[in-house]
Amino acid sequence: MEKIYSNMTRVPKSTLSLLLLILLSHDGVFAFATSFPSTTSTPTMLTPKSFTNQAASASTTAIQSSKNDENIEDSLPRGGDAFAADGKSTSSKSSSKPSSSSSAIYLPANMPALPTLKQFQKFAIPCLALWIAGPLLSLVDTSFVGLSGTPEQSARLLAALGPATTFFDGATYLFCFLNVATTNLYSSARAQYGEDSDKAESVVRTASRVSIRCGLGLMVFLLLTARPLLKLYIGTKAASTPGLLDAATDYVHIRALSMPTSLLLGVLQASLLGAKDSVTPLVAVLYATLVNLVGDYVLVKRLKMGLQGAAIATTIAQWASTYGIVVPAKRRLVRDGKLGIFVKKAQDKNNKELVTTKTFLSFAAPVLTLVIGKLAAFGFMTHSAAAVPGQPTPLAAHQIILSMLFSCSPFLEVISQTAQTFLPPFLAPVNEHVALSKSRDKNYKVENDARAQSWLRVADKVSTQLLGIGFVCAAAVASIASLVPAKFSYFLTSDLTVQNAVKPLAKYLWMGAFFWAPVAVAEGVLLARRELGFLAFVYLFSTALLPAALLQVKFRQGDVGQVWACFVAFQLFRATCFVAKVWGPKLISKLKGEVAHPVNGEIKA
């Protein structure tokens, strides 16, 4: 392994130092392992009087880790209704009305409790299962199809199943921006107005309507264009293989029938995650897994229906999963039990305070650039890897490393999802407070608002805790994943040439997976902060640079290692930009010794 990782030191030391300084400047990053209580008791209600003591004892390092935060308790809101530790507001809908305090006119009297490690785990572990469930369903189809016939039939069916599932999953992933928007908007509305508020419910209804319409449109599109697009996707040579294009087209046509319910399933899962409920979506996924297993056994193994049987089984499984989540979602997310998928509520039509389709899409559209940027990056990498000399070995090695990288991503993306769920309760009230304060006072500055700053500091601590968790998870996952091609490549392929080709790529796999942590966590924080313009700019800029670098590798007849070196640089660039945006200002202030601390409404060093 020493040889494998010997080139890691080529990463610019200045960049690594920046990341390290950010960690060291927030003691709470590594304090999460010791700062949370080890008891298993359920969270208790925080009263204004007990907030300081309980917050200090439950997360001493996280609240009092730096000198400039030593008086944070003095600036916390006092009086009024409290927030439960699980994030549910115990106040009435009027809790968000202006208070009598001139220093925090629109802020609730008390902020939510600082999340504990146990709460993060309770949310993230079922959420991780959701991320893994999709690839597992595809793996079930692959296993049954591959074992259902003769070796010749198996090879032909698998050759058709590969591009068909990739094509369909890519089309579905393109619309995951709906899920991101739903989680963020719902958790923000829930934090500001309560989970039973009209605004929170309007997010669920609007997301449901948009998802169904997008799903119907995408279904029709796939039914009409699947064959020519698949032919373009797999290439003319592969498409000329007898039966391959027909089988792949049939699979996509059948799976397309589940597209409306699949997108609806996604936004309902996102809404429940925004409500910090990751168990109900997991139960729905278990329904899908069970139905898919039974369906594949009956249709593929017993009835020998091949790819058509696998597609039917997966489609029915998607329908079952959607039904399994619609019922509890209606009960949990909307008071009248109606999602308003096809008919908008009459009282909602003239209520400008609710989240409309236009408002929803205005948030979702910039997120789409993130999705397209990610898809484009991996697409250009594969294109460049296919063009380097010595095929098919370089492309095979690239595909193995890419698959290993994708196996790491759920463990890190789930932390991004956690940030999008746990941060809005701290950020959304402040955002509204700042907007309303500026409308009343043109000279208002949030830097001089002591109580707003106290909310933002706690949000910063939550972000820093998640960054620390992300780095620890990334180091563990990246090390385990990179050991496979470095030392145990014979588990991945029986071809000795390919085994030798993947070994030098292990270091790039480690670095790419490790840098995924700051990218995912900071991305989740920026989404929670509504920094959509910055996110879109970085993705557009980096996505424009990566193809240019990869084309240079292609034209100069480089090797697949250079392709992955470009990806590591791409990851490092995004990590640096995102981390600098979130934690850079505070780090610079600390280095200068001018950390701002609110005193009597003024910022003093």
C-alpha positions as CSV (number, residue, x, y, z in Angstrom):
1,M,0.0,0.0,0.0
2,E,2.9,2.4,0.6
3,K,3.7,2.3,-3.1
4,I,0.1,2.7,-4.0
5,Y,-0.3,5.8,-1.9
6,S,3.2,7.2,-2.5
7,N,1.9,9.8,-5.0
8,M,-0.7,11.2,-2.6
9,T,1.8,13.7,-1.4
10,R,1.5,15.4,-4.8
11,V,-1.7,17.1,-3.6
12,P,-0.9,20.7,-3.0
13,K,0.1,21.2,0.6
14,S,-1.5,24.6,0.7
15,T,-4.9,23.1,-0.1
16,L,-4.6,20.3,2.5
17,S,-3.4,22.9,5.0
18,L,-6.5,25.0,4.4
19,L,-8.7,22.0,5.1
20,L,-6.7,21.1,8.2
21,L,-6.8,24.7,9.5
22,I,-10.6,24.8,9.0
23,L,-10.9,21.6,11.1
24,L,-8.6,22.9,13.8
25,S,-10.4,26.2,13.9
26,H,-13.6,24.5,14.9
27,D,-13.0,22.3,17.9
28,G,-16.3,20.8,17.5
29,V,-15.3,18.9,14.3
30,F,-13.6,16.1,16.2
31,A,-15.4,16.7,19.4
32,F,-18.5,14.9,18.1
33,A,-17.1,11.6,19.3
34,T,-16.9,12.8,22.9
35,S,-19.2,15.7,23.2
36,F,-22.5,13.9,23.0
37,P,-24.2,12.0,25.9
38,S,-23.9,8.2,25.8
39,T,-27.2,7.7,27.4
40,T,-30.0,6.2,25.4
41,S,-32.8,8.2,26.9
42,T,-35.2,10.0,24.6
43,P,-34.8,13.7,24.0
44,T,-36.5,15.9,26.5
45,M,-38.3,19.2,26.0
46,L,-36.1,22.2,26.5
47,T,-37.4,25.1,28.5
48,P,-35.8,28.6,28.3
49,K,-34.4,28.1,31.7
50,S,-32.9,24.7,31.1
51,F,-31.6,25.3,27.6
52,T,-28.2,26.6,28.7
53,N,-27.5,23.8,31.2
54,Q,-28.7,21.0,29.0
55,A,-27.0,22.3,25.9
56,A,-23.8,22.6,27.8
57,S,-23.9,19.2,29.3
58,A,-25.0,17.4,26.2
59,S,-22.6,19.1,23.9
60,T,-20.0,21.0,26.0
61,T,-17.3,21.0,23.4
62,A,-19.6,21.9,20.5
63,I,-21.1,24.9,22.3
64,Q,-18.0,26.2,24.1
65,S,-15.2,25.1,21.8
66,S,-13.8,28.5,20.9
67,K,-13.1,31.5,22.9
68,N,-15.3,33.8,20.9
69,D,-18.3,31.6,21.7
70,E,-17.8,31.6,25.4
71,N,-20.7,33.9,26.0
72,I,-23.1,32.3,23.6
73,E,-25.6,31.5,26.3
74,D,-26.0,35.2,27.1
75,S,-27.2,35.9,23.6
76,L,-29.6,33.0,23.2
77,P,-33.3,33.9,23.0
78,R,-35.1,33.9,26.4
79,G,-38.8,33.2,27.2
80,G,-41.7,31.8,25.1
81,D,-42.3,28.4,23.7
82,A,-39.5,25.9,23.3
83,F,-38.5,23.6,20.5
84,A,-38.3,19.9,21.1
85,A,-34.9,18.2,20.6
86,D,-36.3,16.1,17.7
87,G,-37.1,19.3,15.9
88,K,-40.8,19.4,16.3
89,S,-42.1,22.7,17.4
90,T,-44.2,22.7,20.6
91,S,-45.4,26.1,20.0
92,S,-48.6,27.2,18.2
93,K,-48.6,28.7,14.8
94,S,-48.4,32.1,16.4
95,S,-44.9,31.3,17.7
96,S,-43.4,32.8,14.6
97,K,-45.1,36.1,15.2
98,P,-43.0,39.1,16.2
99,S,-41.9,39.2,19.8
100,S,-41.6,42.2,21.9
101,S,-37.8,42.2,21.8
102,S,-36.5,44.9,19.5
103,S,-33.3,42.9,19.0
104,A,-35.0,39.9,17.5
105,I,-38.4,41.0,16.3
106,Y,-39.2,38.0,14.1
107,L,-37.2,35.2,15.7
108,P,-38.9,32.6,17.8
109,A,-38.2,32.9,21.5
110,N,-36.1,29.8,21.7
111,M,-34.0,28.0,19.1
112,P,-34.0,24.2,18.7
113,A,-31.7,22.0,20.7
114,L,-28.3,21.3,19.2
115,P,-28.6,17.9,17.5
116,T,-26.8,15.0,19.2
117,L,-24.7,12.3,17.6
118,K,-27.5,9.8,18.5
119,Q,-30.0,11.9,16.5
120,F,-27.7,12.1,13.5
121,Q,-27.3,8.3,13.6
122,K,-31.1,7.7,14.0
123,F,-31.7,9.7,10.9
124,A,-28.7,8.8,8.8
125,I,-28.6,5.0,9.1
126,P,-32.1,4.4,7.6
127,C,-31.3,7.2,5.1
128,L,-28.2,5.3,4.1
129,A,-30.3,2.2,3.5
130,L,-32.5,4.3,1.1
131,W,-29.4,5.3,-0.9
132,I,-28.2,1.7,-1.2
133,A,-31.7,0.3,-2.0
134,G,-31.7,1.5,-5.6
135,P,-28.5,-0.2,-6.7
136,L,-29.5,-3.4,-4.8
137,L,-32.8,-3.6,-6.8
138,S,-30.8,-3.4,-10.0
139,L,-28.4,-6.1,-8.6
140,V,-31.4,-8.4,-8.0
141,D,-32.5,-8.0,-11.6
142,T,-29.0,-8.6,-12.8
143,S,-28.6,-11.8,-10.7
144,F,-31.9,-13.4,-11.8
145,V,-31.3,-12.5,-15.5
146,G,-27.7,-13.7,-15.4
147,L,-28.7,-17.1,-13.8
148,S,-31.9,-17.7,-15.6
149,G,-30.7,-19.3,-18.9
150,T,-27.9,-20.9,-20.7
151,P,-24.5,-19.1,-20.7
152,E,-25.1,-17.8,-24.2
153,Q,-28.6,-16.5,-23.3
154,S,-27.2,-15.0,-20.1
155,A,-24.5,-13.1,-21.8
156,R,-26.9,-11.7,-24.4
157,L,-29.5,-10.7,-21.8
158,L,-26.9,-9.1,-19.5
159,A,-25.5,-7.2,-22.5
160,A,-28.9,-5.7,-23.1
161,L,-29.7,-5.2,-19.4
162,G,-26.6,-3.1,-18.7
163,P,-27.3,-0.1,-21.0
164,A,-31.0,-0.4,-20.4
165,T,-30.7,0.0,-16.6
166,T,-28.0,2.7,-17.0
167,F,-30.2,4.6,-19.4
168,F,-33.3,4.4,-17.3
169,D,-31.5,5.2,-14.0
170,G,-29.8,8.2,-15.6
171,A,-33.2,9.5,-16.7
172,T,-34.5,9.1,-13.2
173,Y,-31.4,10.6,-11.6
174,L,-31.8,13.7,-13.8
175,F,-35.0,14.5,-11.9
176,C,-33.6,14.1,-8.4
177,F,-33.5,17.9,-8.2
178,L,-37.2,17.6,-7.3
179,N,-36.2,15.7,-4.2
180,V,-33.5,18.1,-3.1
181,A,-35.9,21.1,-3.5
182,T,-38.6,19.2,-1.6
183,T,-36.4,18.4,1.4
184,N,-35.1,21.9,1.7
185,L,-38.4,23.8,1.2
186,Y,-40.3,21.5,3.5
187,S,-37.8,21.4,6.4
188,S,-37.6,25.3,6.1
189,A,-41.4,25.8,6.1
190,R,-41.7,23.3,9.0
191,A,-39.1,25.1,11.0
192,Q,-40.6,28.5,10.5
193,Y,-44.3,27.8,10.7
194,G,-44.7,24.3,12.2
195,E,-45.3,20.9,10.7
196,D,-49.1,21.5,10.6
197,S,-48.9,24.8,8.9
198,D,-50.5,25.6,5.6
199,K,-47.1,26.6,4.1
200,A,-45.4,23.3,5.0
201,E,-48.4,21.3,3.6
202,S,-48.3,23.4,0.4
203,V,-44.7,22.2,-0.2
204,V,-45.8,18.6,-0.1
205,R,-48.8,19.2,-2.4
206,T,-46.9,21.3,-4.9
207,A,-44.0,18.8,-5.0
208,S,-46.5,16.0,-5.6
209,R,-48.2,17.7,-8.5
210,V,-44.9,18.7,-10.1
211,S,-43.5,15.2,-9.7
212,I,-46.5,13.5,-11.3
213,R,-46.5,16.0,-14.2
214,C,-42.8,15.5,-14.8
215,G,-43.2,11.7,-14.5
216,L,-46.0,11.6,-17.0
217,G,-44.0,13.8,-19.4
218,L,-40.9,11.6,-19.0
219,M,-42.9,8.4,-19.4
220,V,-44.3,9.6,-22.8
221,F,-40.9,10.8,-23.8
222,L,-39.3,7.4,-23.1
223,L,-42.1,5.5,-24.8
224,L,-41.6,7.5,-28.0
225,T,-37.8,7.9,-28.1
226,A,-36.3,5.0,-26.1
227,R,-35.2,3.0,-29.2
228,P,-33.3,5.7,-31.1
229,L,-31.8,7.1,-27.9
230,L,-30.6,3.6,-26.8
231,K,-29.2,3.0,-30.3
232,L,-27.2,6.2,-30.0
233,Y,-26.2,5.4,-26.4
234,I,-24.8,1.9,-27.1
235,G,-23.4,2.7,-30.5
236,T,-24.1,1.3,-34.0
237,K,-21.9,-1.7,-33.7
238,A,-23.5,-3.0,-30.4
239,A,-27.0,-2.1,-31.7
240,S,-26.4,-4.4,-34.7
241,T,-26.1,-7.4,-32.3
242,P,-29.2,-9.6,-32.9
243,G,-31.9,-9.0,-30.2
244,L,-29.8,-6.7,-28.0
245,L,-31.5,-3.4,-29.0
246,D,-35.0,-5.0,-29.0
247,A,-34.5,-6.4,-25.5
248,A,-33.1,-3.2,-24.1
249,T,-36.0,-1.2,-25.6
250,D,-38.6,-3.5,-24.2
251,Y,-37.1,-3.2,-20.8
252,V,-37.1,0.6,-20.9
253,H,-40.7,0.8,-22.2
254,I,-42.0,-1.4,-19.4
255,R,-40.0,0.5,-16.7
256,A,-41.2,3.8,-18.1
257,L,-44.7,3.0,-16.9
258,S,-43.5,3.4,-13.4
259,M,-41.9,6.8,-13.9
260,P,-44.8,9.0,-12.6
261,T,-45.1,6.9,-9.4
262,S,-41.2,6.8,-9.1
263,L,-40.9,10.5,-9.1
264,L,-43.9,10.8,-6.7
265,L,-42.2,8.3,-4.4
266,G,-39.0,10.4,-4.5
267,V,-40.7,13.7,-3.4
268,L,-42.7,12.0,-0.6
269,Q,-39.5,10.3,0.7
270,A,-37.9,13.7,0.6
271,S,-40.8,15.3,2.5
272,L,-40.6,12.7,5.2
273,L,-36.8,13.1,5.4
274,G,-37.4,16.8,5.8
275,A,-39.6,15.9,8.8
276,K,-36.6,13.8,10.1
277,D,-38.5,10.6,9.5
278,S,-36.2,8.2,7.6
279,V,-37.9,5.0,8.9
280,T,-41.1,5.3,6.9
281,P,-39.3,5.6,3.5
282,L,-37.2,2.6,4.5
283,V,-40.3,0.5,5.2
284,A,-41.6,1.4,1.7
285,V,-38.3,0.4,0.2
286,L,-38.5,-3.0,2.0
287,Y,-41.9,-3.5,0.3
288,A,-40.3,-2.9,-3.1
289,T,-37.4,-5.3,-2.3
290,L,-39.8,-8.1,-1.3
291,V,-42.1,-7.6,-4.3
292,N,-39.1,-7.4,-6.7
293,L,-37.6,-10.6,-5.3
294,V,-40.8,-12.5,-5.6
295,G,-41.5,-11.0,-9.0
296,D,-38.1,-11.9,-10.4
297,Y,-38.3,-15.4,-9.1
298,V,-41.7,-16.0,-10.7
299,L,-41.4,-14.1,-13.9
300,V,-37.7,-14.6,-14.7
301,K,-36.7,-17.8,-13.1
302,R,-39.9,-19.8,-13.3
303,L,-41.7,-18.4,-16.4
304,K,-38.4,-17.6,-18.3
305,M,-39.6,-14.2,-19.4
306,G,-36.1,-12.7,-19.4
307,L,-35.7,-8.9,-19.5
308,Q,-39.4,-8.4,-19.9
309,G,-40.1,-10.3,-16.7
310,A,-37.4,-8.4,-14.8
311,A,-38.8,-5.1,-16.0
312,I,-42.4,-6.1,-15.0
313,A,-41.2,-7.2,-11.6
314,T,-39.3,-4.0,-10.9
315,T,-42.2,-1.9,-12.2
316,I,-44.7,-3.6,-9.9
317,A,-42.2,-3.2,-7.0
318,Q,-42.1,0.5,-7.7
319,W,-45.9,0.7,-7.6
320,A,-46.0,-1.2,-4.3
321,S,-43.3,1.0,-2.8
322,T,-45.2,4.1,-3.8
323,Y,-48.5,2.8,-2.3
324,G,-46.6,1.9,0.8
325,I,-45.4,5.5,1.3
326,V,-48.5,7.4,0.1
327,V,-50.7,6.1,2.9
328,P,-48.4,7.2,5.8
329,A,-47.4,10.4,4.0
330,K,-51.1,11.4,3.7
331,R,-51.5,10.8,7.4
332,R,-48.2,12.4,8.5
333,L,-47.7,15.3,6.1
334,V,-51.2,16.8,5.3
335,R,-54.0,17.3,7.8
336,D,-56.9,16.5,5.4
337,G,-55.3,13.4,4.0
338,K,-55.2,14.8,0.4
339,L,-52.1,15.4,-1.6
340,G,-53.9,17.5,-4.2
341,I,-52.0,15.7,-7.1
342,F,-54.6,16.5,-9.7
343,V,-56.8,19.2,-8.1
344,K,-55.5,22.1,-6.1
345,K,-57.2,23.1,-2.9
346,A,-59.7,26.0,-3.5
347,Q,-58.3,28.0,-0.5
348,D,-54.8,27.6,-1.8
349,K,-55.4,29.2,-5.2
350,N,-55.5,32.8,-3.9
351,N,-53.1,32.4,-0.9
352,K,-49.8,34.1,-2.0
353,E,-48.1,33.0,1.2
354,L,-48.0,29.3,0.1
355,V,-45.3,27.6,-2.0
356,T,-46.6,27.6,-5.6
357,T,-45.3,25.7,-8.6
358,K,-43.4,28.7,-9.7
359,T,-41.7,29.1,-6.3
360,F,-40.9,25.4,-6.2
361,L,-39.3,25.4,-9.6
362,S,-37.4,28.6,-9.0
363,F,-35.6,26.7,-6.2
364,A,-35.4,23.4,-8.1
365,A,-34.0,24.8,-11.4
366,P,-30.5,25.8,-10.1
367,V,-30.2,22.4,-8.4
368,L,-30.7,20.9,-11.9
369,T,-27.3,22.4,-12.9
370,L,-25.7,20.4,-10.1
371,V,-27.2,17.1,-11.3
372,I,-26.3,17.8,-15.0
373,G,-22.7,18.8,-13.9
374,K,-22.3,15.5,-12.1
375,L,-23.6,13.4,-15.0
376,A,-21.5,15.3,-17.5
377,A,-18.3,14.8,-15.5
378,F,-18.6,11.0,-15.3
379,G,-19.8,10.9,-18.9
380,F,-16.7,12.8,-20.2
381,M,-14.5,10.6,-18.0
382,T,-15.8,7.4,-19.6
383,H,-15.6,8.9,-23.1
384,S,-11.9,9.8,-22.5
385,A,-11.1,6.4,-20.9
386,A,-12.5,4.7,-24.0
387,A,-10.2,6.7,-26.2
388,V,-6.9,6.0,-24.6
389,P,-4.6,3.4,-26.2
390,G,-4.5,-0.3,-25.3
391,Q,-8.3,-1.1,-25.3
392,P,-10.2,-2.8,-23.9
393,T,-8.0,-3.0,-20.7
394,P,-8.0,0.8,-19.9
395,L,-11.8,1.0,-20.2
396,A,-12.3,-2.1,-18.1
397,A,-10.0,-0.7,-15.4
398,H,-11.9,2.6,-15.5
399,Q,-15.2,0.9,-15.1
400,I,-14.1,-1.1,-12.1
401,I,-12.7,2.1,-10.3
402,L,-15.8,4.0,-11.3
403,S,-18.1,1.3,-9.8
404,M,-16.0,1.3,-6.6
405,L,-16.3,5.1,-6.4
406,F,-20.1,4.9,-6.8
407,S,-20.2,2.3,-4.0
408,C,-18.6,4.9,-1.7
409,S,-20.9,7.8,-2.6
410,P,-24.0,6.8,-0.5
411,F,-22.0,6.9,2.7
412,L,-21.1,10.5,2.0
413,E,-24.2,11.8,0.3
414,V,-26.3,10.8,3.3
415,I,-24.3,13.4,5.3
416,S,-25.3,16.0,2.8
417,Q,-28.9,14.9,3.2
418,T,-28.5,15.2,7.0
419,A,-27.3,18.7,6.6
420,Q,-30.2,19.6,4.4
421,T,-32.6,18.3,7.1
422,F,-31.0,19.5,10.3
423,L,-29.8,23.0,9.3
424,P,-33.1,24.7,8.2
425,P,-34.5,24.8,11.7
426,F,-31.6,27.1,12.6
427,L,-31.3,29.0,9.3
428,A,-34.9,29.4,8.1
429,P,-36.1,31.6,11.0
430,V,-33.0,33.8,10.7
431,N,-33.5,34.2,7.0
432,E,-37.1,35.4,7.5
433,H,-36.1,37.6,10.4
434,V,-33.3,39.3,8.4
435,A,-35.6,39.8,5.4
436,L,-38.4,41.4,7.5
437,S,-35.9,43.4,9.5
438,K,-34.4,44.9,6.4
439,S,-37.9,45.8,5.1
440,R,-38.5,47.8,8.3
441,D,-35.0,49.3,8.7
442,K,-32.9,50.0,5.6
443,N,-29.8,50.3,7.8
444,Y,-30.3,46.9,9.4
445,K,-27.2,44.7,9.4
446,V,-27.3,41.1,10.5
447,E,-23.7,41.4,11.8
448,N,-24.9,43.8,14.5
449,D,-27.9,41.6,15.5
450,A,-26.7,39.6,18.6
451,R,-29.6,37.2,18.7
452,A,-29.5,36.4,15.0
453,Q,-25.7,35.8,15.3
454,S,-26.4,33.4,18.2
455,W,-28.6,31.3,15.9
456,L,-26.0,31.4,13.1
457,R,-23.2,30.3,15.4
458,V,-25.2,27.2,16.4
459,A,-25.9,26.5,12.8
460,D,-22.2,26.8,12.1
461,K,-21.5,24.3,14.9
462,V,-23.9,21.8,13.4
463,S,-22.2,22.2,10.0
464,T,-18.8,21.7,11.5
465,Q,-19.9,18.6,13.3
466,L,-21.2,17.2,10.1
467,L,-17.9,18.1,8.3
468,G,-15.9,16.2,10.9
469,I,-18.2,13.2,10.6
470,G,-17.8,13.4,6.9
471,F,-14.0,13.3,7.0
472,V,-14.0,10.4,9.4
473,C,-16.4,8.4,7.2
474,A,-14.6,9.3,4.0
475,A,-11.2,8.2,5.4
476,A,-12.7,4.8,6.5
477,V,-14.7,4.2,3.3
478,A,-12.0,5.4,0.9
479,S,-9.4,3.2,2.6
480,I,-11.5,0.1,2.5
481,A,-12.6,0.7,-1.1
482,S,-9.1,1.4,-2.4
483,L,-7.7,-1.7,-0.8
484,V,-9.8,-3.8,-3.1
485,P,-8.1,-2.8,-6.4
486,A,-4.7,-2.4,-4.7
487,K,-4.5,-5.8,-3.0
488,F,-7.5,-7.9,-3.9
489,S,-8.1,-7.0,-7.6
490,Y,-8.6,-10.7,-8.3
491,F,-12.1,-10.4,-6.6
492,L,-13.1,-7.9,-9.4
493,T,-11.8,-9.7,-12.5
494,S,-10.0,-12.9,-13.5
495,D,-8.0,-11.0,-16.3
496,L,-4.5,-10.6,-15.1
497,T,-3.9,-7.6,-17.4
498,V,-6.9,-5.8,-15.9
499,Q,-5.8,-6.7,-12.4
500,N,-2.5,-5.0,-13.0
501,A,-4.2,-2.0,-14.7
502,V,-6.4,-1.2,-11.7
503,K,-3.7,-1.2,-9.0
504,P,-2.1,2.1,-10.0
505,L,-5.6,3.6,-9.9
506,A,-6.2,2.8,-6.2
507,K,-4.6,6.1,-5.1
508,Y,-6.9,8.1,-7.3
509,L,-9.9,6.2,-6.0
510,W,-8.8,7.0,-2.4
511,M,-8.4,10.7,-3.1
512,G,-11.6,11.0,-5.2
513,A,-13.6,9.3,-2.4
514,F,-11.9,11.3,0.4
515,F,-12.5,14.7,-1.2
516,W,-16.1,13.7,-1.8
517,A,-16.7,14.3,2.0
518,P,-16.1,18.1,2.0
519,V,-17.9,18.4,-1.3
520,A,-21.0,16.5,-0.1
521,V,-21.2,18.1,3.4
522,A,-20.5,21.7,2.1
523,E,-22.9,21.2,-0.7
524,G,-25.6,20.2,1.8
525,V,-24.8,23.2,3.9
526,L,-25.0,25.6,0.9
527,L,-28.3,24.1,-0.2
528,A,-29.6,24.7,3.3
529,R,-28.3,28.2,3.2
530,R,-29.9,28.8,-0.2
531,E,-26.6,29.6,-1.8
532,L,-27.9,28.2,-5.1
533,G,-26.2,30.8,-7.4
534,F,-22.8,30.0,-6.0
535,L,-23.4,26.2,-6.3
536,A,-24.5,26.6,-9.9
537,F,-21.6,28.8,-10.8
538,V,-19.0,26.4,-9.3
539,Y,-20.5,23.4,-11.0
540,L,-20.8,25.1,-14.4
541,F,-17.3,26.4,-14.2
542,S,-15.7,23.1,-13.0
543,T,-17.8,21.1,-15.5
544,A,-16.5,23.3,-18.3
545,L,-12.9,22.9,-17.2
546,L,-13.0,19.1,-16.7
547,P,-13.8,18.2,-20.4
548,A,-11.1,20.5,-21.6
549,A,-8.5,18.7,-19.5
550,L,-9.9,15.3,-20.5
551,L,-9.7,16.2,-24.1
552,Q,-6.1,17.0,-23.7
553,V,-5.5,13.5,-22.3
554,K,-7.4,12.1,-25.3
555,F,-5.5,14.1,-27.9
556,R,-2.1,13.4,-26.3
557,Q,-2.9,9.6,-26.1
558,G,-2.5,9.6,-22.4
559,D,-3.4,6.8,-20.0
560,V,-6.4,6.1,-17.8
561,G,-4.4,7.2,-14.8
562,Q,-4.4,10.7,-16.2
563,V,-8.1,10.6,-16.7
564,W,-8.6,9.9,-13.0
565,A,-6.0,12.5,-12.0
566,C,-8.2,15.0,-13.7
567,F,-11.1,13.8,-11.7
568,V,-9.2,14.2,-8.4
569,A,-8.3,17.7,-9.4
570,F,-12.0,18.3,-10.2
571,Q,-13.0,17.0,-6.7
572,L,-10.3,19.1,-5.0
573,F,-11.4,22.2,-6.8
574,R,-15.0,21.8,-5.8
575,A,-14.0,20.9,-2.2
576,T,-11.8,24.0,-1.9
577,C,-14.5,26.3,-3.3
578,F,-17.3,24.9,-1.2
579,V,-15.3,24.7,2.1
580,A,-13.9,28.2,1.6
581,K,-17.4,29.6,1.0
582,V,-18.8,27.9,4.2
583,W,-16.0,28.1,6.7
584,G,-13.4,30.4,5.0
585,P,-14.6,33.8,6.4
586,K,-14.5,32.6,10.0
587,L,-11.1,30.9,9.5
588,I,-9.7,34.2,8.1
589,S,-11.1,36.1,11.0
590,K,-9.5,33.7,13.5
591,L,-6.1,33.8,11.7
592,K,-6.2,37.6,11.9
593,G,-7.3,37.5,15.6
594,E,-10.3,39.6,14.8
595,V,-13.1,37.1,15.5
596,A,-16.4,39.1,15.7
597,H,-18.5,38.7,18.8
598,P,-21.8,40.5,19.3
599,V,-21.8,42.8,22.3
600,N,-24.8,45.0,22.8
601,G,-25.8,44.7,19.2
602,E,-22.3,45.7,17.9
603,I,-19.5,43.5,16.5
604,K,-16.3,43.8,18.5
605,A,-13.0,42.0,18.1
